Amino acid sequence: MKKLMLNNGFSVSTLNSKINVFTNSARIRNYFQKDPFVEESIAGYRFNNKPRADADYSLSYIDGKGKLTFLNKEIFISAPVDDLHFPDLVYLSLILLEKQHGLDRKFTIHGAAFSKENGDAGLLLGDPGNGKTTILLNLYLQGYNFLSNDKTVVGSASSGPAIFAGTNYLSLRPSVYNNLNQDALKVIEPLIIGKTEKGKVILDLKWNADTAHLPKISNLFFISLLDDSKTVIFNKLSKDMASLLLAKETSVYLRGASNVVVTFNRQFPSFDNKEISIKRMELVDSIVSKLGVFVLRANLSNTLQILGEIFENK
């Protein structure tokens, strides 16, 4: 079986973190290679046809009876392929990759990212459904650069806090897409690569990071897009509150990680430890001490106006 697995291995990487996946299932390889869900879940995702000798971690899947084993840097999972929830393998891979990111003082944050031509970048943070994607789409239509939609890798560069990688796909709810005007549709339609089962329109807005000129984070915004046009809340957070919220955002490896299970009801470990926690807080402190961290709650028009005023004045 080991020889069979080695003949069917491949590698998944992001930045300088790598994981080898060994499997006896062609469906697993096809899933990692072709499904947009993978790139939307793993920021800076790269798929390699062959395992890499310098990989940090190993994930092995076998189509068989249910079993899940965690070793030092290896995970062995066995489950009937027809019962397997394929995204679980993506979540497992992401958690392993995030462990290595943390050791390198880089962390994935649940948020969207954009930049201007001068390299200054903003992060839009907030709970699912708060309007990050809608704001990001409108910023893109106004000429801002797309960097990341849902998960963004942040860390420290020589110039200060920076964005190292992001997720590439923008998923628009039907109500958002159907309300776009003709000028917006002319820009959007060539970028459409398909639709989800729930009717969301998927746009491919890939950004490839230039390690020599990484976007510099200049502001962070905790966003809530409101329908009430009369409500505008725009406050700079105190250092303590900003640190608390950022630590929370960078502690969550992926949305719903604490509830991710394989089919035989075993929970995945987070692999967090004191060393990574200390490095996380060092990054959070460096961001809070150098940047503006704001709460921004308003309707779309006011939100875009406030963001524009901040970034146009830089």
C-alpha positions in Angstrom: 0.0 0.0 0.0 2.8 2.4 0.8 4.2 2.0 -2.7 0.8 2.6 -4.3 0.4 5.8 -2.2 3.8 7.1 -3.2 2.9 6.6 -6.9 -0.2 8.7 -6.3 1.2 11.6 -4.3 1.1 15.3 -5.0 2.1 18.5 -3.2 0.1 21.5 -2.0 2.0 24.7 -1.1 1.5 28.3 -0.1 4.3 30.8 0.4 7.2 28.7 1.9 4.9 26.1 3.5 4.4 22.7 1.8 2.5 19.6 2.4 2.6 16.2 0.6 -0.6 14.4 0.1 -0.5 10.6 -0.6 -3.6 8.8 -1.7 -5.0 5.8 -3.6 -7.9 7.9 -4.9 -7.9 9.8 -8.2 -10.8 11.8 -7.0 -8.7 13.4 -4.3 -6.1 14.6 -6.8 -8.8 15.9 -9.2 -10.5 17.7 -6.3 -7.3 19.5 -5.2 -6.4 20.3 -8.8 -9.7 21.5 -10.3 -12.1 22.7 -7.6 -12.2 26.5 -6.9 -13.1 25.7 -3.3 -9.5 24.8 -2.7 -8.1 28.1 -3.9 -10.8 30.0 -2.1 -9.8 28.3 1.2 -6.0 28.3 1.0 -4.5 31.7 0.4 -1.6 31.6 -2.1 -2.5 28.0 -3.1 -0.2 26.1 -5.4 -0.8 22.5 -6.7 2.3 20.4 -7.7 1.9 17.1 -9.5 4.7 15.5 -7.5 5.5 15.4 -3.8 8.3 17.7 -2.7 11.3 16.5 -0.8 11.3 19.6 1.4 7.6 19.4 2.4 6.9 20.4 6.0 4.0 18.0 6.6 2.4 14.8 5.2 -1.3 13.9 4.8 -2.2 10.4 3.7 -5.7 9.3 2.7 -6.7 5.7 1.9 -10.1 4.6 0.8 -11.0 2.0 3.5 -12.4 1.6 7.0 -12.7 4.6 9.2 -9.5 5.5 11.0 -7.8 8.8 11.9 -4.2 9.0 13.3 -2.2 12.1 14.1 1.6 11.9 14.5 4.2 14.6 14.8 4.0 16.1 11.3 1.8 13.4 9.7 -1.9 12.7 9.5 -3.3 9.4 8.3 -6.9 9.2 7.4 -8.9 6.3 6.1 -12.6 6.5 5.2 -14.8 5.2 2.4 -14.4 7.6 -0.5 -18.1 7.7 -1.1 -18.6 8.9 2.5 -15.8 11.4 2.6 -16.5 15.1 2.8 -13.8 16.3 0.5 -13.5 19.8 2.0 -12.3 18.2 5.2 -9.1 17.3 3.4 -8.7 20.9 2.4 -9.3 22.1 6.0 -6.7 19.6 7.2 -4.2 20.8 4.7 -4.9 24.4 5.6 -4.4 23.8 9.3 -1.0 22.1 8.6 0.1 24.9 6.4 -1.0 27.5 8.9 1.2 25.9 11.6 4.2 26.6 9.4 3.0 30.1 8.6 2.8 30.8 12.3 6.4 29.7 12.9 7.4 32.2 10.2 5.4 35.0 11.8 2.7 35.0 9.1 -1.0 34.4 9.8 -4.1 34.0 7.8 -6.8 36.5 8.7 -10.5 36.2 7.6 -10.8 39.3 5.5 -10.7 41.0 2.1 -7.8 43.1 0.9 -7.3 45.8 -1.7 -4.6 48.3 -2.7 -3.9 51.5 -4.6 -1.1 51.8 -7.2 1.2 53.3 -4.6 1.3 50.0 -2.8 -0.8 51.0 0.2 -3.3 48.3 1.1 -6.4 48.1 3.3 -7.9 45.1 5.0 -11.7 44.7 5.4 -12.4 42.5 8.4 -15.7 41.3 9.8 -18.1 38.4 10.3 -19.5 36.5 7.3 -22.3 38.5 5.7 -21.1 41.9 6.8 -20.5 43.1 3.3 -16.8 42.6 2.7 -17.2 41.1 -0.8 -19.7 43.8 -1.9 -17.4 46.6 -0.8 -14.4 44.9 -2.4 -16.2 44.5 -5.7 -17.1 48.2 -5.8 -13.6 49.2 -4.9 -12.3 47.0 -7.8 -14.8 48.7 -10.2 -13.5 52.1 -9.0 -9.9 51.2 -10.0 -8.5 49.7 -6.8 -6.4 46.5 -7.1 -7.9 43.3 -5.9 -5.6 41.4 -3.5 -7.8 38.9 -1.6 -11.4 38.1 -1.1 -11.9 35.9 2.0 -8.6 34.9 3.5 -5.5 36.9 3.5 -2.0 36.1 4.8 -0.5 39.0 6.7 3.0 39.3 8.2 6.0 41.5 8.7 8.2 42.6 5.8 11.2 45.0 5.8 8.8 47.9 5.1 6.4 46.9 8.0 3.2 44.9 8.1 2.4 43.5 4.6 0.1 41.2 2.7 1.9 38.1 1.4 -1.0 36.1 -0.2 -4.7 35.9 -0.7 -7.6 33.9 -2.0 -8.4 34.5 -5.6 -12.1 34.0 -6.2 -14.9 36.5 -5.6 -18.3 34.8 -5.1 -21.3 37.2 -5.7 -24.7 36.5 -4.4 -27.4 36.6 -7.2 -29.0 39.7 -5.6 -25.6 41.6 -5.9 -24.9 40.4 -9.4 -28.4 41.2 -10.7 -28.2 44.7 -9.4 -25.0 45.6 -11.3 -25.3 48.2 -14.0 -24.2 47.7 -17.6 -20.8 49.4 -17.1 -20.1 47.1 -14.2 -21.2 44.0 -16.1 -18.8 44.8 -19.0 -16.0 44.6 -16.5 -17.3 41.6 -14.6 -18.6 39.2 -17.3 -15.1 38.4 -18.8 -14.0 37.3 -15.3 -16.8 34.9 -14.6 -15.7 31.2 -14.4 -19.0 29.6 -13.3 -21.8 29.5 -10.7 -22.2 27.6 -7.5 -25.2 25.3 -6.7 -26.8 28.2 -4.8 -26.5 30.5 -7.8 -23.5 32.5 -6.6 -21.5 33.9 -9.5 -17.7 33.1 -9.3 -15.2 35.7 -10.5 -11.5 34.9 -11.0 -9.5 37.9 -9.9 -6.1 36.3 -9.3 -3.4 38.3 -7.7 0.1 37.0 -7.8 2.2 38.5 -5.1 5.6 40.1 -6.0 7.8 39.3 -3.0 10.0 42.2 -3.9 7.1 44.7 -3.7 4.6 43.4 -1.2 1.5 45.6 -0.5 2.0 47.6 2.7 -0.9 47.4 5.1 -1.8 51.0 6.0 -5.3 50.6 7.5 -7.6 47.9 8.9 -11.4 48.3 9.0 -13.9 46.2 10.9 -16.7 46.5 8.5 -20.5 46.2 8.9 -22.5 47.2 5.7 -25.8 48.7 6.9 -29.0 49.3 5.0 -29.9 52.4 7.0 -28.4 55.4 5.1 -28.6 57.6 8.1 -26.3 55.5 10.2 -22.6 56.2 10.0 -20.2 54.9 12.6 -16.5 55.5 12.0 -14.2 55.3 15.0 -10.5 54.5 15.5 -10.1 51.7 17.9 -8.0 52.0 21.0 -4.8 50.1 21.0 -6.1 47.5 23.5 -9.3 46.9 21.6 -7.6 46.7 18.3 -5.1 44.2 19.7 -7.9 42.1 21.1 -9.9 41.9 17.9 -6.8 41.3 15.7 -5.6 38.5 18.0 -9.0 36.9 17.7 -9.0 37.2 13.9 -5.5 35.7 13.5 -6.2 32.9 16.0 -8.9 31.5 13.7 -7.2 29.5 11.0 -10.3 29.2 8.9 -14.0 29.9 9.2 -15.6 27.2 11.3 -12.4 25.4 12.1 -13.6 24.4 15.5 -16.5 22.5 14.0 -14.7 20.7 11.2 -15.0 17.0 11.5 -14.4 14.0 9.2 -17.2 11.5 8.6 -16.5 9.4 11.6 -16.8 12.4 14.0 -13.2 13.1 15.0 -12.3 16.7 15.4 -9.2 18.2 13.8 -6.5 19.6 16.1 -5.4 23.2 15.8 -1.7 22.6 16.4 -1.4 25.9 18.2 1.2 26.3 20.9 2.9 28.9 23.1 5.6 29.7 20.6 3.1 30.5 17.8 0.9 32.4 20.2 3.8 34.6 21.2 4.7 35.2 17.5 1.1 36.0 16.8 1.0 38.7 19.4 4.3 40.2 18.2 2.7 40.6 14.8 -0.5 42.0 16.2 1.5 44.5 18.3 3.5 45.6 15.3 0.3 46.2 13.3 -1.5 48.1 16.0 1.5 50.3 16.8 2.0 51.4 13.2 -1.4 51.4 11.5 -4.9 52.8 11.9 -7.5 50.3 13.0 -11.1 51.5 12.6 -14.7 50.4 13.0 -16.7 51.4 9.9 -20.5 50.9 9.8 -22.5 52.6 7.1 -24.4 52.0 3.9 -22.4 51.2 0.8 -22.2 54.8 -0.5 -20.9 56.2 2.7 -18.5 53.3 3.3 -17.0 53.8 -0.2 -16.7 57.5 0.4 -14.9 57.1 3.7 -12.5 54.5 2.3 -11.8 56.7 -0.7 -11.1 59.8 1.4 -8.5 57.8 3.4 -6.7 56.2 0.5 -6.9 59.1 -1.9 -5.2 61.4 0.7 -2.2 59.1 1.1 
